[in-house]
């Protein structure tokens, strides 16, 4: 399994990066990205430390670990600039906290996100056809999430994204050990989205495209 949207105690998760990665390996994961919440207040603190530990954990635990970040509540017109800063600091997998219906997120966050140098638009809520089309054009994956609350629009998101040939990935938005992927959870999410039972293989392939972009699979 692959999860490219997780959080540690560097933001609002409960595990250290090392514990998250080792537990993920024990749960059958092959690759994981650590994407703690950042904005202009903390990106210089969080990202370099995540970069440091992911390099150690990849070598030590035999699981692909990528350093990333989730741009969260950044003013929409600054998302592109913030993404560039995160790249300079070493973030490989860049996620933007989309306009989930579970929270009040700044309007146009989705639009500015799919126009920026990011990899995944997370839990986008009411994704529009225009946003899906831009995501497809700019090779930005759209997230289907297992997270309660954020996932209530999964079916709508999947339908809109696929209608414009945008690619879907499945992530957990991990915060605590109860959030790890299981085959039962994957099956249920696919069923809720009215996607074929084997569609997770396509989602994994889409996630692997992101991983290959940042160093290939040989290191994993």
Secondary structure, 3 states (H helix, E strand, C coil): CEECCECCCCCCCCCCHHHHHHHHHHCCCCEEEECCEECCCCHHHHHHHHHHHHHHHHHHHCCEEEEEEEECCCCHHHHHHHHHHHHHHCCCEEEEECCCCCCCCCCCHHHHHCCCCCCEEECCCCCCHHHHHHHHHCCCEEEEECCCCHHHHHHHHHHHHHHCCCCEEEECCECCHHHCCCHHHHHHHHHHCCCCCCHHHHHHHHHHHHHHHCCCCCCC
